[in-house]
Amino acid sequence: MTGKDNQKAVLILQDGTIMEGIGIGKKGTTAGEICFNTGMTGYQEIYTDPSYFGQIIINTTAHIGNYGAHKDEVESDSIKFAGLICNEFSEIKSRQSTDIDLDKYLSESGIVGIANVDTRGLVRHIRSKGAMNCIISSENLAVENLKKQLKQVPSMEGLELSSKVSTESIYQLGNEKAKYRVAVLDLGIKTNILRQLSERDCYLKVFPFNTSIEEMESFNPHGYFISNGPGDPASTKYAVEIVKLILEKEKPLFGICLGHQILALANGLETFKMHHGHRGLNHPVKNLNTGKSEITSQNHGFNVAPFDEKKFPDVQVTHINLNDQTIEGIKIKNKPAFSVQYHPESSPGPHDSRYLFDDFIQLMKN
């Protein structure tokens, strides 16, 4: 890395771990929950994913910034994460179609980061100790002062964050004459989810997090979509109540990630904070109905807790994670409703999971 080699930065973890490096992006201080993503590509999509709001990301790929940033490769209208940690950071962009180099993109978005960090060692530490808060600073290297600031950062557990990333006003997307109308509850939705639905002959109306069921029903939708988003699902009580009301309408419902957790909570299940979460492009998931496995893209730090299906006879587990057997999908037996924990709109190599959008269309068709 060149240019900012003289801008020192420091990273401090909640457990007292201290690492030094070089400042990237905006000169300043930032704090949040540290997590890591194992994807080898797609850093711009990660940074603009609203589900990362309030988190500081470690990119485990050795080189970050090589292909710059492109205006079309975003999942929302702006960068949403709190900060960046990486190993080698490239100020040189090698792609002709790139609009801007990554360092400038981060700086203009107000993102503070640190490079030249032993990310391999740091990830091994988190895998052992679990997710925790951290602070990065390239303007203040006084460790004791930074530790005091870090103590003021709230835990991700118990935080409601969807209200901070949801749309502020209702908007429409797609062909108004499309065959299906889908009401979307925006808890932090990704652009490619909307694209996948509109490409399947859906006219979408996207509603803010606190929209009433009456307003959503006034659209007369054929189905409902509950989006991904940040924060603790157990604290997103308004969405749980809306989903309960939607289920009473007997209309098809599809949820992804946070939407999956909200559907589970609306049916009496519980969620829990994971040790260090699932984030990356290589998570194997088994479809229990077909017996087939999918390579999936994931980003979540909370999950649906295991439950006794005898006590919840209306809820069926449809997908499991082959690495740790966690729940990756459910369906409601007496309702046209289903959800998955992972992101079928993403492209972790082949499009293994796109069939889920087709399943949702089939429910509306029926």
N, C-alpha and C positions, 0 to 999 in steps of 0.2 A: 504493500500500500504506500502511496505517496501523498504529498500535499499536507495531510494532517498528522504526519508522523510525530510532530512535536506536541500534539495535543493529548496529554495524558488523561486517562480516565480510570475510575475504580469501580469495581462491582462488589457489593457486600450482601451476603445472604443472611437470612433471619437467624441461622444457627451460628453466625459469627465468621463464616468462611469469607475470605477476602481475596480478590483476584485483581490484578492490574492489567491495563491494556491501553489501547489508543482510542480516542473519541471519534465517533462517526456521526453523521447527521448533524442535528442542531447541538450547539454547545449548551449544556444545561444539566438538569437533574430530573430523574424520573423514577417511579417506583411502582410495583405491582407484583402479582404472583408470577413466579418464574415457571416456565414450561418449555418443553422441547418438541420440535417437529422434525421427523426423520425423512421428509420428502427431499428428493434430490433436485427437483425442479419446482417451479410454481411459487417462488417466494413472494411475488407481487400479489398473487391471489390470496396467499396467507395473510399478508399485511392488511389487506382491505376486507377481510372476512370479519363481520361484526361480532362473531362468536368469540373473537380474541380480545374484545374490549376489556381493558384493565389488566392485561397480561403482558409480561415481557418474554419474548420468544428467543430461544436458542435455536438457530439453524444448524443442524448437525452436519450438513454438507460442508466440505472443507473450504470451498470458494463461493462467496456470495457477491453478487453485483455484476458478474461477467456479462450478462445480456441486458443490463440496464432496466428501464421501466417503459411500458407501452400503455398508452391511454385506453386501449381496448381490453387490457388484461386485468380487469378489476372486478371485485365482487360487490362493491358498494361505491358511494360517491367520494370516499376519502379513506386514508389510512386509519385503521381503527385500533390497532394494538398500542401498548404503552411504551415499548422500547425493544431494542434489538441487541442480541449478543451473538457474535460469530467469530470464526477463526480468521481466515484470510479474507479481507474485504477489498474488492477490486473497484478502483475509480475509473478503470478503462472498460468501456462497453464495446463488445465485439459484434453486435447485431446491427445491420444497416437500418432496419425499420424502427429501432429504438427511438423514443421521443426525448428521453432525458436519462442522464446517468443516475444510478441509485442513490449516491450520496446527496446529490442536489434534490432528488425526489423526497428523501427523508428530511432534509433540512427545511425545505419549503413547507413540509407537512408538520413541522415542529417536533419531529421524533428524535429522541436522544438514544445513542447506541454506543457500544464498545466492541472493538475488534482486537485481534491478536490475543484471544483468550483460548486456553486449552479446553475447547468445547467437549472433546471426548472425555476428559477427566471430570468436567462439570456435569455432564449427563450421567456418567456412572455414579456420581455423588447423589444426584437427584433420584435416580432409580433405587438407590439404597435408602436415602433419608426421606424421600417423598417430596411432593410439591410444597413450596414455602414462598413467602414474600422476599423480595430483594430490592435493592436500590442501585442505580447507576448514576454516576456524576462525572462530567468532564469540566465542571466549573468550580467544584469544591472537593478537594482531596482530603479534607479533615475527617478522618475515619470516625472519631467519636461523635462529631456533629451529625454525620450521615446515619450513624446507628440510632441516634435519637429521633431523626426523621422517620427512619424505617419502622420504629415502634408505633408510630401513629397511623401506619397503613392498615386498613381493616382486612380481615381474612376474607377470602373468596366465599367461604362457607357462610351462608346467611345473607349474601348480597343479592339484591334485585337490580339487574342492570339493563334488562330489555328496554325499559322506558327511556334509557339514554341513547339508544341506537335505532329505535323504531321510527318510521316515517312520522312527520308531524301533521301531515294532511293526507287525505285519501287521493289515490291516483289510479288511472286505468292503464292497462297494457294489453296489446294484442289487437286482433281483428274484432270489432264490435259485432260483426255478423257471424262470429265463430259458433260452432255447434254447442260448445259447453261454456257456461259461466262459472267461474271459480272465485269464491271469496277467500282472500288470503289474509290471515292474521299475521302481521309483521312484528316479530319479536327480535329481528335482527337478520332479515332474509338476505340470501346471496343472489346476485344477479342471474347466475346460470340456472338456478331453480326456476325462476320466472321464465327464463328462455326455454327450458325444457317443457314447461306447461304450455306456453303460447305456441310452440312448434307442434303441439298435439291438438291443435284446433280449439284452444281455450282462450276465452276472453277473461282477463283477470281484473279484479278490483282489489287493490291492496289497502288494507285498513290499519290505522294506528293500534298500538298495544291495548289501549283502553276503550276501544269501540264497543258499543252495546250490541247485544244479539239482535235487537230490533233493527238497528241500522244495517247490520250485515244482511239480515233477512230481506230488507227492502230491495236489495240487489236481485233477489229471487235466484240465488245461485243453484246450480246443479250439484255442487260439492264445495267442501271447505278444505283449505290447506293451512296447517299450523307450522310455522317456520322454525328454523334454527335460531339460536341467539345465545348471549352470554349470561353468566351469573348462575346462582343456585336455583334450580327448578322449584324447590320446596318454598322459596320466597316469592315465586311468581304466581301468587294466589289468584290474581285477577284473571290470568289466562286459564287456570284450572277451572274456575267458575264458568267462564265463557264456553270452554270445551264441554263441560257438563250439559250446558244448555243446547249446544250444537248437537250433541248425541241424542237429545230428546226429539230433534227434528227428523231423525232417521235418514239424514242425507249422508252420502259418502264423505269420509274424512280421511285425510292423509297427513301424517306428521313426520317431520325429519328432525333428528338430533334433540334440541330442546323441545320441539313439538312432540317427539316420541315420549320424552319424560313427562310432559304435561298430560298426554293421553293416559299414561300409566297412573299418574296421581289422581286424575279425574275418575279413575275406576278403583280407587282405594289402595293402590300399590304405594310403595315407598321408594325414595331415591337416596343415594348416598354419595359422599365425596370420595373419589378414587385416590389411591396412593399417589400416582403421578399421571393418571389419565392416558388416553389414546390419542395420539396426534401424528399423522403421517399418511403415506400413500400405499402402504403395503400390509394392511391388516386383513388376515383371512377370516371370512365369515361363512358359516354353513347355513344354507336354507334347509330347515328341518322338514319342509313339505316336499321338496324336490330331491333332497340329498346332495345337491350341487353346492360347490364352494365358490365364493366370489373374493376377488382381491379388491379391497375397499379403501376409500379415503375417509379419514376420521379426524375429528377435533372435538374432544369432550373431556371434561374433568369430573363429571358426575355421571351416574348410571342408575338404571332401574335395579332395585335390590332384588335378590332371589326371593321367590315366594312359593307358597304351597298352592299348587293349582287346584287342589281339592277345596281350598277355602275361597278361591276365586275362579269358579267354574266357567265364568264368561270370558276369561282372559286366556289366550293361548300364546305361548312362546313360539315364534316362527323362525327366529334366527339366533345363532349363538356365535360368539367369538372363539375361534379355534385356538387362540393363544392362552386365554385364561377362563374360557367358558362363561363369560359375562353375557347378559341378555342384550341382543342386538336388534330384536324385532318382536312385535306383538301384534295380535289382531283381537278384536272384540267379537266374540262368537255370535252374539245376538244383535249386532249393529254392523253397518257397512263401514267399519273404521279399522285402520291399521297404521302402523308406524315403524320406522327403523331408526337406529341410533347413528348410523353412518350416513355418508353423503353420496347418494346414487347419481347426482348431477355431475360429479367430478369425473376426472379421467385418469385414474391410476393405472395407465396402460390401456387395456381393453375396457370396453363399456359394460362390464359384467352386471351392473345393477340397474341399468336404465329401464329394465322390464317393470320396475316398481311404478314408474310413471304410467306405463301402459296398463298396469293393474288398476290404477286409480281411474283412468279413463274408462276401463271396462265396467267398473262399479257404477260410474255415472251413466254409462250407456244402458246398463241393466235397469 
